[in-house]
Amino acid sequence: MLIAETIFEKIQKHYKNKLPFVVYRKPNKSAVKGLFQLNSELHVTENYNEKGFVFAPFNDTESSVLIPFDDSDSFEENVDLKELAVQEKDQFALREDNKLEHINLVKKGVDAIINNHFKKVVLTRSEVVELQNFNLIKTFKNLLVKYNLAFVYCWYHPKVGLWLGATPETLMKIEGQHFSIMALAGTQEYTNSLNVVWEEKEKQEQQIVTDYITHSIAPFVNRIALSEVETVKAGNLVHLKTMISANLKSRKSNLESIISALHPTPAVCGMPKKKAMEFILKNESHNREFYSGFLGEVNYESKLAPKYSKRNVENRAYSISKRSTRLYVNLRCMQIKDNAAIVYIGGGITKSSVPLKEWEETVAKSKVIKSIL
């Protein structure tokens, strides 16, 4: 009698054989899903009409990598989180070797805002954590256990690299004609209560994101509805969140156009987008790569959708209303490279930002990922 292979065994085998894969669990779900590519070819999306799992960089002028559904084994397994509990190691010591650099970067960003170059910019840093005896499966299990409310993933391509993360932020969801998106901004450490006093800086930052999104999606949707602003918990942090929902205009609702209009949002880039992006690419000392990009399922079949086929994709009349797409912003993530974890963290900068507090916010965010290594 053959014993069924578990999803963790499939991860181990594919990683050992240097074959691309992605495994992920959606927020508040027990099912861990995976796409295991059958060859090592590097696929990129041409226009987001393909079906598969997309992994997109922060810089929207660069190509998005695709693990295609048709060239992969699809796998899903319900996982009991209680059985996954892994002993947590002591927190890594705080590294302050780039503290002054980040504080000076924030000062430069605030000065640019005061001089009316842009209204907001998101500035980030990277931190290298040296690893001993890194275990991919244990690390992924730790993410699953600790961050049940997040989109948890492990993504690998031998020609690109290995990434893991637990992101609290949805970029967009499309089910049939229904479109929804999250405006998430502002950060404080969680102190056992959601009764948080928010400063004007955080409120302003969150409103900028909300206004940008509603303006950007207006050409593609009808009847935009906004939820009340609420405080939500994500790991050891809390944020301000507004849910935005609408109905798609099918004739104008091209997925590539919607993504282009939204990404990167002010939550990860700034506003106006073009000027903020120019400042980031010129002044940040690291390449963000896929950090603050997006990832997720594109063009999966929904209950409202007809069967996917290449003929439908090639037919330009194939409406987005017949597809199910769920994309997440790639935050709280790390890249594993050369026996080290490169952890990426950042925060939104407005004219009222205090550089030292912005540094402290990145320290709090870094704990999310470092705690599972």
C-alpha positions as CSV (number, residue, x, y, z in Angstrom):
1,M,0.0,0.0,0.0
2,L,1.4,3.4,-1.0
3,I,1.5,6.1,1.6
4,A,0.4,9.5,0.3
5,E,3.1,12.1,0.1
6,T,2.5,15.1,2.4
7,I,2.9,18.7,1.2
8,F,6.0,19.1,3.3
9,E,7.6,16.1,1.7
10,K,6.8,17.6,-1.7
11,I,8.4,20.9,-0.6
12,Q,11.6,19.1,0.5
13,K,11.8,17.0,-2.7
14,H,11.3,20.0,-5.1
15,Y,13.7,22.2,-3.2
16,K,16.4,19.4,-3.2
17,N,15.8,18.9,-7.0
18,K,16.0,22.7,-7.6
19,L,12.5,22.9,-9.1
20,P,10.2,25.9,-8.7
21,F,7.3,25.8,-6.3
22,V,5.0,27.9,-4.2
23,V,3.1,26.8,-1.1
24,Y,0.8,29.1,0.8
25,R,-2.1,29.3,3.2
26,K,-4.7,32.1,3.1
27,P,-5.8,34.0,6.2
28,N,-7.9,32.0,8.7
29,K,-7.7,28.8,6.6
30,S,-6.3,25.4,7.4
31,A,-5.7,24.3,3.8
32,V,-2.1,24.7,2.6
33,K,-2.0,24.9,-1.2
34,G,0.9,24.4,-3.5
35,L,1.9,24.6,-7.1
36,F,5.0,22.4,-8.0
37,Q,6.4,23.2,-11.4
38,L,7.5,20.2,-13.5
39,N,10.6,21.9,-14.9
40,S,13.0,24.7,-14.1
41,E,11.9,27.1,-16.8
42,L,11.5,30.7,-15.8
43,H,8.1,32.0,-16.8
44,V,7.0,35.6,-16.7
45,T,3.5,37.0,-17.1
46,E,2.9,38.9,-20.3
47,N,-0.4,40.6,-19.5
48,Y,-1.9,38.8,-16.4
49,N,-4.1,36.7,-18.7
50,E,-2.3,33.5,-17.6
51,K,-3.5,31.2,-14.9
52,G,-1.1,30.5,-12.1
53,F,0.7,32.0,-9.1
54,V,2.3,35.4,-9.7
55,F,5.3,36.8,-7.8
56,A,5.8,40.4,-8.7
57,P,8.6,42.9,-7.8
58,F,8.2,46.3,-6.2
59,N,9.6,48.0,-9.3
60,D,6.7,47.8,-11.7
61,T,9.0,48.2,-14.7
62,E,10.4,44.8,-14.0
63,S,8.8,41.4,-15.0
64,S,6.5,39.4,-12.7
65,V,7.5,35.7,-12.3
66,L,4.7,33.2,-12.9
67,I,4.4,29.6,-11.8
68,P,1.9,28.4,-14.4
69,F,-1.0,26.2,-13.5
70,D,-0.8,24.1,-16.7
71,D,2.9,23.2,-16.2
72,S,2.7,22.4,-12.5
73,D,1.3,19.8,-10.1
74,S,-1.4,21.3,-7.9
75,F,-1.6,20.1,-4.3
76,E,-3.8,20.9,-1.3
77,E,-3.7,19.5,2.2
78,N,-5.6,20.4,5.4
79,V,-3.0,20.9,8.1
80,D,-3.6,20.7,11.8
81,L,-1.8,23.6,13.3
82,K,-1.6,22.0,16.7
83,E,0.5,19.3,15.2
84,L,2.9,21.8,13.7
85,A,4.0,23.5,16.9
86,V,7.7,24.1,16.8
87,Q,9.7,25.4,19.7
88,E,10.5,29.1,19.3
89,K,14.1,30.1,19.6
90,D,15.3,33.2,21.5
91,Q,14.9,36.5,19.7
92,F,17.9,37.5,17.6
93,A,19.8,40.4,19.1
94,L,18.9,43.9,17.8
95,R,21.3,45.1,15.2
96,E,21.9,48.8,14.9
97,D,24.6,48.9,12.3
98,N,22.3,50.8,9.8
99,K,20.4,52.8,12.4
100,L,22.0,56.1,11.5
101,E,21.7,55.4,7.8
102,H,18.0,54.8,8.1
103,I,17.4,57.9,10.3
104,N,19.2,60.1,7.8
105,L,17.2,58.6,5.0
106,V,14.0,59.4,6.8
107,K,15.2,63.0,7.4
108,K,15.9,63.3,3.7
109,G,12.4,62.0,2.9
110,V,10.7,64.5,5.4
111,D,12.7,67.4,3.9
112,A,11.5,66.4,0.4
113,I,7.9,66.4,1.6
114,I,8.3,69.8,3.2
115,N,9.7,71.1,-0.1
116,N,6.6,69.7,-1.9
117,H,8.4,67.0,-3.9
118,F,5.6,64.5,-2.9
119,K,3.1,64.1,-0.1
120,K,4.3,60.7,1.3
121,V,7.1,58.3,0.7
122,V,7.6,54.8,2.1
123,L,11.3,54.2,3.1
124,T,12.7,50.8,3.9
125,R,15.9,49.0,5.0
126,S,17.2,45.5,5.0
127,E,18.8,43.5,7.8
128,V,21.0,40.5,7.3
129,V,20.5,37.7,9.9
130,E,23.2,35.0,9.8
131,L,21.8,31.5,9.9
132,Q,23.1,28.2,11.3
133,N,21.5,25.0,10.1
134,F,18.6,26.7,8.4
135,N,15.7,24.3,8.1
136,L,13.2,25.3,5.4
137,I,10.3,23.1,6.6
138,K,10.6,24.1,10.2
139,T,10.8,27.8,9.3
140,F,7.6,27.5,7.1
141,K,5.8,25.6,9.8
142,N,6.7,28.3,12.3
143,L,5.1,30.9,10.0
144,L,2.0,28.8,9.7
145,V,1.7,28.4,13.5
146,K,2.4,32.0,14.5
147,Y,0.5,33.9,11.9
148,N,-2.9,32.4,11.4
149,L,-4.4,35.8,10.4
150,A,-1.8,36.4,7.6
151,F,-1.2,35.1,4.1
152,V,1.7,32.8,4.7
153,Y,3.9,31.6,1.9
154,C,7.1,29.9,0.8
155,W,8.2,30.6,-2.8
156,Y,11.2,29.2,-4.7
157,H,12.7,29.4,-8.1
158,P,16.3,28.2,-8.7
159,K,16.9,31.2,-11.1
160,V,15.4,33.8,-8.7
161,G,15.7,32.6,-5.1
162,L,13.9,31.5,-1.9
163,W,11.4,33.8,-0.2
164,L,9.1,33.3,2.8
165,G,6.7,35.6,4.4
166,A,3.5,36.3,6.4
167,T,1.8,39.3,5.0
168,P,-1.2,41.0,6.7
169,E,-2.2,43.0,3.6
170,T,-4.4,42.2,0.7
171,L,-3.8,44.0,-2.6
172,M,-7.0,42.9,-4.2
173,K,-9.6,40.2,-4.5
174,I,-11.8,39.5,-7.5
175,E,-14.7,37.0,-7.3
176,G,-17.0,37.2,-10.2
177,Q,-17.9,40.8,-10.6
178,H,-17.1,41.7,-7.0
179,F,-13.9,43.6,-6.3
180,S,-12.4,44.4,-2.9
181,I,-9.2,45.9,-1.7
182,M,-7.6,46.8,1.7
183,A,-6.2,50.1,2.6
184,L,-3.7,49.4,5.4
185,A,-1.3,51.9,7.0
186,G,-0.1,53.1,10.4
187,T,1.8,50.9,12.8
188,Q,2.1,50.4,16.6
189,E,3.3,47.5,18.7
190,Y,0.5,45.4,20.1
191,T,0.1,45.7,23.9
192,N,-2.7,43.2,24.6
193,S,-5.4,45.6,23.5
194,L,-7.0,47.0,20.3
195,N,-8.0,50.2,22.1
196,V,-5.2,52.2,20.6
197,V,-4.7,55.9,20.5
198,W,-3.5,56.9,17.0
199,E,-1.5,60.0,16.3
200,E,-2.4,62.4,13.5
201,K,0.6,61.1,11.5
202,E,-0.8,57.6,11.3
203,K,-4.4,58.8,10.5
204,Q,-3.1,61.0,7.7
205,E,-1.0,58.2,6.3
206,Q,-3.9,55.8,6.2
207,Q,-6.2,58.4,4.6
208,I,-3.7,59.0,1.9
209,V,-3.7,55.3,1.0
210,T,-7.5,55.1,1.1
211,D,-7.9,58.2,-1.1
212,Y,-5.4,57.0,-3.6
213,I,-7.0,53.6,-4.0
214,T,-10.6,54.9,-4.5
215,H,-9.3,57.4,-7.1
216,S,-7.3,54.7,-8.9
217,I,-10.0,52.1,-9.2
218,A,-12.8,54.6,-10.2
219,P,-12.4,54.0,-14.0
220,F,-12.9,50.2,-13.5
221,V,-15.7,49.9,-11.0
222,N,-19.2,51.0,-9.9
223,R,-20.6,51.7,-6.5
224,I,-17.5,52.1,-4.3
225,A,-18.2,51.4,-0.6
226,L,-15.9,52.0,2.3
227,S,-15.9,50.4,5.7
228,E,-15.2,52.3,8.9
229,V,-11.6,52.6,9.8
230,E,-10.6,49.9,12.3
231,T,-7.6,48.8,14.3
232,V,-6.4,45.3,13.4
233,K,-3.8,43.1,14.8
234,A,-1.0,41.5,12.7
235,G,1.5,39.5,14.7
236,N,3.0,41.7,17.3
237,L,1.7,44.9,15.6
238,V,-1.5,46.8,15.0
239,H,-2.5,48.8,12.0
240,L,-5.3,51.0,10.7
241,K,-7.5,49.3,8.0
242,T,-10.3,50.3,5.7
243,M,-11.9,47.8,3.4
244,I,-13.0,49.1,0.0
245,S,-15.4,47.1,-2.2
246,A,-17.1,47.7,-5.5
247,N,-18.5,46.0,-8.6
248,L,-16.4,45.8,-11.7
249,K,-17.3,47.4,-15.0
250,S,-16.7,44.3,-17.2
251,R,-15.9,46.2,-20.4
252,K,-13.2,48.3,-18.8
253,S,-12.1,45.8,-16.2
254,N,-8.8,44.5,-17.6
255,L,-6.7,42.9,-14.9
256,E,-3.4,44.3,-16.2
257,S,-4.8,47.8,-16.2
258,I,-6.1,47.5,-12.7
259,I,-2.8,46.2,-11.4
260,S,-0.9,49.0,-13.2
261,A,-3.2,51.6,-11.7
262,L,-2.8,50.3,-8.2
263,H,0.7,48.9,-7.8
264,P,2.7,50.1,-6.0
265,T,0.2,51.7,-3.7
266,P,1.1,54.6,-1.3
267,A,1.2,52.0,1.4
268,V,4.5,50.7,0.0
269,C,5.7,53.5,-2.3
270,G,4.2,57.0,-1.7
271,M,2.2,59.7,-3.4
272,P,2.4,60.9,-6.1
273,K,3.6,57.4,-7.1
274,K,6.1,58.4,-9.9
275,K,8.0,61.0,-7.8
276,A,8.0,58.8,-4.7
277,M,9.3,55.9,-6.7
278,E,12.1,58.0,-8.2
279,F,13.2,59.1,-4.7
280,I,13.2,55.5,-3.4
281,L,15.2,54.1,-6.3
282,K,17.7,56.9,-6.0
283,N,18.1,57.0,-2.2
284,E,17.5,53.5,-0.7
285,S,20.8,51.7,-0.4
286,H,19.4,48.2,-1.2
287,N,17.3,46.7,-4.0
288,R,13.9,45.7,-2.6
289,E,13.5,43.0,-5.3
290,F,10.2,41.3,-4.4
291,Y,9.7,43.0,-1.0
292,S,6.7,45.3,-1.2
293,G,5.7,43.7,-4.6
294,F,2.7,41.4,-4.7
295,L,1.9,37.7,-5.0
296,G,-1.0,35.4,-5.3
297,E,-3.4,33.4,-7.5
298,V,-4.4,34.9,-10.9
299,N,-7.3,33.7,-13.0
300,Y,-8.2,30.7,-10.9
301,E,-11.7,29.3,-11.5
302,S,-14.4,30.6,-9.2
303,K,-17.8,29.1,-8.6
304,L,-19.1,31.8,-11.0
305,A,-16.6,31.1,-13.7
306,P,-16.6,28.9,-16.7
307,K,-13.8,26.4,-17.2
308,Y,-10.5,28.0,-17.9
309,S,-9.0,27.3,-21.3
310,K,-6.2,28.7,-23.5
311,R,-8.9,29.5,-26.1
312,N,-10.6,31.7,-23.6
313,V,-7.4,33.5,-22.6
314,E,-6.5,34.1,-26.2
315,N,-10.0,35.5,-26.8
316,R,-9.9,39.2,-25.7
317,A,-13.6,39.0,-25.0
318,Y,-12.8,36.7,-22.1
319,S,-13.9,39.0,-19.3
320,I,-12.2,39.5,-15.9
321,S,-15.7,38.9,-14.4
322,K,-15.2,35.2,-15.1
323,R,-12.0,34.9,-13.1
324,S,-11.0,34.6,-9.5
325,T,-7.9,36.5,-8.5
326,R,-6.4,37.1,-5.0
327,L,-3.3,39.1,-4.6
328,Y,-1.4,40.1,-1.5
329,V,1.2,42.8,-0.8
330,N,4.6,41.1,-0.1
331,L,5.3,42.5,3.4
332,R,6.8,40.8,6.5
333,C,9.0,38.8,4.3
334,M,12.6,37.6,4.0
335,Q,14.9,36.2,1.3
336,I,17.2,33.3,2.2
337,K,20.6,33.7,0.5
338,D,24.1,32.5,1.3
339,N,23.4,31.1,4.7
340,A,21.6,34.3,5.8
341,A,18.1,35.7,5.9
342,I,17.7,39.1,4.4
343,V,14.8,40.7,6.3
344,Y,13.1,43.7,4.7
345,I,11.2,46.4,6.8
346,G,10.0,49.9,6.3
347,G,7.4,52.6,7.1
348,G,5.4,55.4,5.6
349,I,6.9,58.9,5.9
350,T,4.9,62.1,6.0
351,K,5.8,65.7,6.9
352,S,5.1,64.9,10.6
353,S,7.3,61.8,10.8
354,V,9.9,61.7,13.6
355,P,13.0,59.8,12.2
356,L,13.9,58.1,15.5
357,K,10.3,56.8,15.8
358,E,10.4,55.5,12.2
359,W,13.6,53.6,13.1
360,E,11.8,52.1,16.1
361,E,8.9,51.1,14.0
362,T,11.1,49.1,11.6
363,V,12.6,47.3,14.7
364,A,9.2,46.3,15.8
365,K,8.3,45.0,12.3
366,S,11.5,43.1,12.0
367,K,10.5,41.0,15.1
368,V,7.6,39.4,13.1
369,I,10.0,37.5,10.8
370,K,13.1,37.2,13.0
371,S,11.0,35.4,15.7
372,I,10.4,32.4,13.5
373,L,14.0,31.8,12.4
